Amino acid sequence: METAMIPQITERLQKLPTDKLVVVYDFISYLLDREAEQRHKWVSDAFHTMLASESVLQRDWERPEEDEAWADL
């Protein structure tokens, strides 16, 4: 969201009655919680993929050719 929209949103929020503000607050909370859950799920999935692939990749990493290729770094 563009920062320029925040003042317009604030202006409109100030015109709402309290019972409507509660609804807006619940909706914003829902959106933020959902975004946090999606971010957590992505990080969790990526982490599990990394762990699962480590043993497969380890076979290549521990070959003498790999040690030789990386020796100068």
ABEGO torsion letter per residue (X at the ends): XBAAAAAAAAAAAAABBAAAAAAAAAAAAAAAAAAAAAAAAAAAAAAAAAAAAAAAAAAAAABAAAAAAAAAX
